[in-house]
């Protein structure tokens, strides 16, 4: 058994004493910077979040809120490395199919109750319980937790899940197969604990501000749907003495340009840069306009289900549409924020991922366009039989600009008629998840830093395989990669199959393109997953 992380109680007490003295003096305990009197961090989100229930949330902005309200076994530091959360460390056996986590004895819920191993057992059973229908139940399958697949399928009881509380401070997890990156997956919100007595008392209403009990650095104090969400310091959080930010406010602002105006007026500490405006803003506000790599992709997916368009069943059609996309125009002229063009599904920023050579990437755009015309003609489409379909995206000015550009490229080069339709976020998720679309926008930010977090979306049984792509060889390769000592060649083969069959059209890989108030300290720009925690931020005095 190999011990991975151990927290020194003496060191923790010493740092807490130093921090408390420094805060009292109004300076940062490490940097010595003068701290602002008002430690409120206000930022903009595009849409109303899906939930703040750890086992229900399914969107990035919701997960950001949940990471503040709840704390899982492990956290990440500013570089994306694992650091202790509720667990001070873990051990694993030689075959890496049993992990044992040691929980800190000073972790508490916001109502003062202790956080125990049973809280994790309850939460993980919730996540796989068909009665909850968690949108991230499949993630628990990816974690290879013993019997998770059978429970989700309804073939076994939730009590058969391979997780148990040895005692209040010891959690044991048994896997169905070795998974060396299992601990990294415990930073995901689906694995966070849930307070059983509160969930059972209030049911679906347990996450309302007046009912919620959480174990993270913050508590939910206000939520006005489609307007704002407010979280404030949790005095019972085990590391509260080292928390500087007092209040965090997330404002729903659907229009990127309105958000920018409000940022420039001093109402926001962070907002996304509207598409195409980064070069100008970087010149005008060099200390506030920032861009850095993110572990996310942006793509369009074809509906390949039985109810999808017949035209999309032909891989020649799909590849023709992908070839005709001039990604350089989108990344340099429309987005203009440092986003790299995408010809593979997984981004280059993915740890341990070598971007494979795919034929399309080596071609000039003129060569791609010519091949696209040939493939579409071979599929039977042309001036006398134009290809027509609807493409949907969630409401956003940037998404609209990309969708318009794609439709114009296809119309001008191939004579294709692509009708655009935008939907409010929650409706969009529902329609896409139910295959009520022809072609739909997609984007994915890695749940952990390994190529499978992207490629598993195209596994036939994945809960987020909204296009219902099904390839037995891809399934086989992804399954083999989970236990392989060297998964890189397997991921390369998967990417080449995807490039050939084109179930999705990768457009670009994300950059974090923000306007960030220069008073905000410690934003984790080197963490490509962008798992940020408000407790690690601070605001300096102007």
DRENDREN-668955 format. One line per field, with one value per residue (C-alpha): residue number from 1; x, y, z; residue in one letter. Coordinates in steps of 0.2 Angstrom, whole numbers. Layout:
seq = (NUM  ...)
c1 = (X  ...)
c2 = (Y  ...)
c3 = (Z  ...)
type = (a  ...)
REM end
This chain:
seq = (1  2  3  4  5  6  7  8  9  10  11  12  13  14  15  16  17  18  19  20  21  22  23  24  25  26  27  28  29  30  31  32  33  34  35  36  37  38  39  40  41  42  43  44  45  46  47  48  49  50  51  52  53  54  55  56  57  58  59  60  61  62  63  64  65  66  67  68  69  70  71  72  73  74  75  76  77  78  79  80  81  82  83  84  85  86  87  88  89  90  91  92  93  94  95  96  97  98  99  100  101  102  103  104  105  106  107  108  109  110  111  112  113  114  115  116  117  118  119  120  121  122  123  124  125  126  127  128  129  130  131  132  133  134  135  136  137  138  139  140  141  142  143  144  145  146  147  148  149  150  151  152  153  154  155  156  157  158  159  160  161  162  163  164  165  166  167  168  169  170  171  172  173  174  175  176  177  178  179  180  181  182  183  184  185  186  187  188  189  190  191  192  193  194  195  196  197  198  199  200  201  202  203  204  205  206  207  208  209  210  211  212  213  214  215  216  217  218  219  220  221  222  223  224  225  226  227  228  229  230  231  232  233  234  235  236  237  238  239  240  241  242  243  244  245  246  247  248  249  250  251  252  253  254  255  256  257  258  259  260  261  262  263  264  265  266  267  268  269  270  271  272  273  274  275  276  277  278  279  280  281  282  283  284  285  286  287  288  289  290  291  292  293  294  295  296  297  298  299  300  301  302  303  304  305  306  307  308  309  310  311  312  313  314  315  316  317  318  319  320  321  322  323  324  325  326  327  328  329  330  331  332  333  334  335  336  337  338  339  340  341  342  343  344  345  346  347  348  349  350  351  352  353  354  355  356  357  358  359  360  361  362  363  364  365  366  367  368  369  370  371  372  373  374  375  376  377  378  379  380  381  382  383  384  385  386  387  388  389  390  391  392  393  394  395  396  397  398  399  400  401  402  403  404  405  406  407  408  409  410  411  412  413  414  415  416  417  418  419  420  421  422  423  424  425  426  427  428  429  430  431  432  433  434  435  436  437  438  439  440  441  442  443  444  445  446  447  448  449  450  451  452  453  454  455  456  457  458  459  460  461  462  463  464  465  466  467  468  469  470  471  472  473  474  475  476  477  478  479  480  481  482  483  484  485  486  487  488  489  490  491  492  493  494  495  496  497  498  499  500  501  502  503  504  505  506  507  508  509  510  511  512  513  514  515  516  517  518  519  520  521  522  523  524  525  526  527  528  529  530  531  532  533  534  535  536  537  538  539  540  541  542)
c1 = (0  7  2  0  -5  -4  -9  2  -9  5  8  -10  -12  3  -2  -20  -12  -1  -16  -27  -14  -11  -30  -32  -18  -27  -13  -12  -2  9  11  10  -2  -14  -32  -47  -60  -74  -70  -84  -81  -94  -94  -105  -113  -122  -137  -146  -137  -145  -144  -134  -137  -120  -128  -139  -129  -123  -116  -100  -107  -117  -102  -93  -106  -106  -87  -89  -104  -98  -81  -76  -63  -49  -47  -35  -22  -19  -9  -22  -12  -22  -23  -33  -51  -62  -49  -32  -25  -28  -20  -22  -17  -4  -18  -26  -43  -46  -44  -45  -48  -44  -56  -51  -60  -63  -74  -92  -108  -114  -126  -112  -114  -98  -95  -92  -88  -107  -111  -100  -108  -125  -121  -113  -127  -139  -128  -131  -149  -161  -174  -164  -159  -143  -137  -120  -123  -113  -98  -99  -98  -82  -75  -76  -84  -89  -107  -111  -116  -127  -136  -138  -146  -158  -150  -143  -148  -139  -133  -121  -111  -93  -91  -92  -89  -76  -79  -83  -66  -62  -70  -66  -70  -68  -67  -72  -55  -39  -40  -24  -32  -47  -42  -42  -60  -65  -63  -79  -95  -105  -94  -96  -106  -124  -132  -144  -156  -158  -161  -174  -183  -185  -184  -181  -182  -167  -156  -166  -157  -168  -165  -148  -134  -117  -99  -89  -81  -98  -116  -130  -139  -149  -155  -166  -168  -162  -155  -142  -135  -126  -115  -106  -93  -97  -91  -91  -79  -64  -52  -63  -48  -39  -53  -52  -67  -82  -96  -97  -111  -115  -125  -135  -132  -137  -129  -110  -109  -120  -109  -94  -102  -106  -89  -81  -93  -86  -101  -91  -74  -74  -83  -80  -73  -86  -81  -69  -65  -50  -37  -44  -47  -30  -23  -35  -34  -18  -18  -36  -39  -32  -31  -25  -27  -43  -47  -63  -68  -81  -90  -106  -113  -124  -140  -135  -150  -163  -174  -160  -159  -156  -142  -131  -131  -118  -101  -97  -110  -103  -85  -89  -97  -82  -70  -79  -77  -63  -58  -45  -59  -68  -53  -44  -58  -74  -67  -50  -46  -31  -42  -33  -41  -48  -46  -46  -59  -47  -37  -18  -19  -24  -11  -2  -11  -1  -11  -11  -9  -25  -26  -38  -26  -12  -22  -25  -42  -43  -39  -52  -66  -62  -63  -79  -88  -82  -89  -105  -108  -104  -117  -130  -131  -129  -138  -153  -154  -147  -144  -155  -155  -158  -144  -147  -137  -141  -144  -127  -120  -104  -113  -124  -109  -101  -117  -120  -102  -104  -120  -113  -98  -108  -120  -107  -95  -108  -125  -131  -146  -143  -157  -152  -162  -157  -164  -164  -151  -161  -173  -157  -150  -167  -169  -152  -152  -168  -161  -174  -162  -153  -136  -132  -119  -109  -95  -86  -74  -64  -70  -53  -36  -35  -40  -54  -64  -67  -67  -79  -92  -92  -93  -110  -117  -111  -125  -118  -117  -131  -128  -129  -113  -110  -94  -89  -70  -71  -79  -66  -52  -59  -62  -44  -37  -44  -32  -18  -1  1  -16  -9  -9  -26  -32  -23  -33  -49  -46  -42  -58  -67  -58  -63  -81  -85  -99  -94  -86  -73  -72  -59  -52  -56  -45  -50  -54  -58  -59  -53  -51  -33  -38  -42  -28  -23  -34  -28  -23  -12  -26  -32  -47  -52  -58  -57  -62  -67  -59  -42  -45  -43  -45  -31  -34  -34)
c2 = (0  17  33  47  63  66  83  89  95  105  113  117  125  136  142  146  156  166  168  174  187  193  195  205  217  218  209  193  180  174  188  203  212  224  217  226  229  222  204  201  192  195  186  184  167  165  155  149  134  117  113  115  97  88  72  82  97  94  111  121  136  125  114  130  135  117  117  131  124  106  98  81  69  78  96  104  117  132  120  107  95  85  92  86  90  81  67  70  56  39  22  9  -9  -15  -19  -2  -9  -4  14  18  37  44  58  73  73  92  92  98  102  120  115  109  90  80  75  56  42  38  54  49  32  40  52  39  28  42  45  28  25  24  33  49  48  58  65  60  42  37  46  33  19  28  27  8  7  -11  -14  3  -2  -16  -4  10  -4  -9  -26  -24  -14  2  -7  -18  -2  -5  9  7  16  6  19  38  43  29  26  11  10  -6  -5  -18  -15  -6  13  23  40  36  49  63  59  62  81  80  87  70  62  76  71  74  77  62  68  85  77  65  79  91  80  90  106  102  114  129  143  141  122  118  111  110  106  118  134  143  142  147  162  168  162  171  160  168  183  179  166  171  161  167  160  144  148  129  125  116  129  144  154  153  159  177  180  183  183  176  183  174  185  178  190  182  195  195  213  219  209  218  235  230  224  241  250  241  230  213  206  194  191  182  192  193  184  194  208  201  210  227  224  217  234  244  234  224  220  214  205  187  171  154  136  127  108  110  107  115  105  100  83  74  65  47  39  29  45  56  63  49  60  59  40  42  46  55  68  70  71  84  96  94  97  113  121  134  133  147  160  155  155  171  181  177  171  179  175  162  147  133  125  108  92  80  78  79  95  96  103  86  78  63  66  66  75  62  66  66  68  83  94  92  98  116  123  123  105  101  111  101  85  90  93  76  67  76  73  54  54  60  79  93  108  97  88  100  94  103  101  111  115  120  130  137  156  166  179  169  153  162  170  152  144  158  156  137  139  152  141  126  136  145  130  115  123  116  124  124  132  139  138  144  138  143  132  120  117  115  102  92  92  87  74  67  67  80  88  86  94  102  112  103  108  98  103  89  81  75  78  62  60  48  62  68  52  42  54  44  27  20  19  36  47  62  53  64  59  41  36  18  10  -7  -4  13  5  -9  3  14  -1  -7  10  10  -4  -1  5  15  21  34  22  17  35  39  25  31  49  42  33  48  58  46  42  60  58  75  91  98  116  123  120  133  146  155  172  184  202  199  214  216  217  198  188  169  165  148  151  136  124  119  111  128  120  136  138  155  151  152  169  186  204  217  235  248)
c3 = (0  -5  5  -7  3  21  29  44  58  66  49  47  64  61  44  51  65  53  41  54  60  42  38  54  47  30  21  11  22  8  -5  8  -4  4  4  -1  12  1  -3  -15  -31  -44  -61  -76  -82  -99  -93  -78  -70  -71  -52  -37  -32  -34  -41  -53  -60  -78  -84  -81  -73  -61  -57  -52  -40  -33  -30  -18  -9  -8  -6  -12  -7  -17  -24  -36  -34  -46  -58  -58  -46  -33  -16  0  1  14  12  19  8  0  -2  -15  -17  -30  -43  -41  -40  -21  -15  3  8  25  29  40  57  57  41  45  36  37  51  62  59  55  37  37  25  25  17  2  2  1  -12  -23  -22  -27  -42  -49  -43  -58  -47  -47  -66  -63  -80  -74  -69  -83  -75  -61  -73  -81  -63  -64  -47  -44  -50  -55  -73  -67  -54  -67  -79  -65  -63  -46  -30  -25  -10  -21  -26  -23  -10  9  25  35  49  50  43  31  14  4  -15  -25  -44  -57  -66  -62  -65  -61  -63  -52  -38  -51  -55  -37  -40  -50  -43  -45  -32  -19  -3  1  18  19  32  23  6  13  23  8  -7  -23  -13  -2  -13  -10  0  15  16  9  20  12  17  6  9  5  8  -4  3  -12  -29  -41  -56  -72  -62  -49  -37  -21  -9  7  18  28  46  49  34  41  33  35  43  27  16  11  -2  9  -4  -22  -34  -51  -62  -77  -92  -108  -119  -120  -125  -111  -99  -106  -104  -86  -83  -89  -78  -63  -59  -63  -58  -73  -89  -105  -120  -134  -150  -160  -147  -138  -149  -146  -128  -125  -132  -122  -106  -106  -88  -88  -105  -103  -114  -109  -115  -108  -108  -118  -136  -147  -160  -170  -168  -181  -176  -181  -171  -180  -181  -187  -205  -218  -227  -211  -211  -226  -219  -236  -232  -214  -220  -234  -221  -210  -224  -230  -213  -213  -195  -197  -202  -186  -174  -181  -188  -177  -161  -161  -143  -146  -149  -158  -174  -170  -181  -167  -153  -138  -136  -137  -119  -113  -101  -110  -126  -142  -156  -170  -188  -197  -216  -215  -204  -217  -232  -238  -236  -255  -256  -242  -251  -267  -259  -250  -267  -273  -258  -258  -276  -273  -260  -273  -268  -279  -288  -293  -275  -262  -245  -232  -213  -197  -185  -167  -154  -137  -137  -137  -149  -151  -154  -167  -176  -178  -184  -197  -203  -205  -214  -226  -229  -233  -244  -254  -256  -257  -261  -244  -235  -216  -207  -190  -174  -156  -140  -122  -112  -103  -118  -129  -117  -117  -135  -139  -126  -134  -151  -157  -169  -186  -181  -164  -156  -143  -131  -118  -104  -97  -81  -77  -87  -98  -116  -111  -104  -122  -132  -120  -126  -142  -134  -139  -121  -115  -107  -117  -134  -140  -158  -154  -164  -162  -168  -160  -163  -154  -139  -139  -140  -126  -115  -118  -114  -96  -91  -103  -97  -113  -119  -131  -147  -143  -142  -158  -167  -160  -166  -183  -184  -179  -192  -205  -200  -194  -181  -175  -183  -171  -174  -161  -144  -130  -123  -107  -114  -100  -94  -77  -64  -60  -42  -42  -36  -39  -53  -59  -77  -77  -73  -90  -82  -74  -58  -48  -30  -23  -7  -15  -23  -15  -20  -17  -12  -26)
type = (x  x  x  x  x  x  x  x  x  x  x  x  x  x  x  x  x  x  x  x  x  x  x  x  x  x  x  x  x  x  x  x  x  x  x  x  x  x  x  x  x  x  x  x  x  x  x  x  x  x  x  x  x  x  x  x  x  x  x  x  x  x  x  x  x  x  x  x  x  x  x  x  x  x  x  x  x  x  x  x  x  x  x  x  x  x  x  x  x  x  x  x  x  x  x  x  x  x  x  x  x  x  x  x  x  x  x  x  x  x  x  x  x  x  x  x  x  x  x  x  x  x  x  x  x  x  x  x  x  x  x  x  x  x  x  x  x  x  x  x  x  x  x  x  x  x  x  x  x  x  x  x  x  x  x  x  x  x  x  x  x  x  x  x  x  x  x  x  x  x  x  x  x  x  x  x  x  x  x  x  x  x  x  x  x  x  x  x  x  x  x  x  x  x  x  x  x  x  x  x  x  x  x  x  x  x  x  x  x  x  x  x  x  x  x  x  x  x  x  x  x  x  x  x  x  x  x  x  x  x  x  x  x  x  x  x  x  x  x  x  x  x  x  x  x  x  x  x  x  x  x  x  x  x  x  x  x  x  x  x  x  x  x  x  x  x  x  x  x  x  x  x  x  x  x  x  x  x  x  x  x  x  x  x  x  x  x  x  x  x  x  x  x  x  x  x  x  x  x  x  x  x  x  x  x  x  x  x  x  x  x  x  x  x  x  x  x  x  x  x  x  x  x  x  x  x  x  x  x  x  x  x  x  x  x  x  x  x  x  x  x  x  x  x  x  x  x  x  x  x  x  x  x  x  x  x  x  x  x  x  x  x  x  x  x  x  x  x  x  x  x  x  x  x  x  x  x  x  x  x  x  x  x  x  x  x  x  x  x  x  x  x  x  x  x  x  x  x  x  x  x  x  x  x  x  x  x  x  x  x  x  x  x  x  x  x  x  x  x  x  x  x  x  x  x  x  x  x  x  x  x  x  x  x  x  x  x  x  x  x  x  x  x  x  x  x  x  x  x  x  x  x  x  x  x  x  x  x  x  x  x  x  x  x  x  x  x  x  x  x  x  x  x  x  x  x  x  x  x  x  x  x  x  x  x  x  x  x  x  x  x  x  x  x  x  x  x  x  x  x  x  x  x  x  x  x  x  x  x  x  x  x  x  x  x  x  x  x  x  x  x  x  x  x  x  x  x  x  x  x  x  x  x  x  x  x  x  x  x  x  x  x)
REM end
